[in-house]
């Protein structure tokens, strides 16, 4: 599997994840939710990276 198709697949995954969380974010625009989002964001990035790396390993 090429890197490009891997990246395209990952963007689909990222879109799904962000659609789920965007509802929560737009529902609360308070300072508290910003703090929560700042805690969630690094976890999301980490999860996405792990998914990406796993896919790359699987398809190599």
Secondary structure as UniProt FT lines:
FT   HELIX           3..27
FT   HELIX           31..59
//
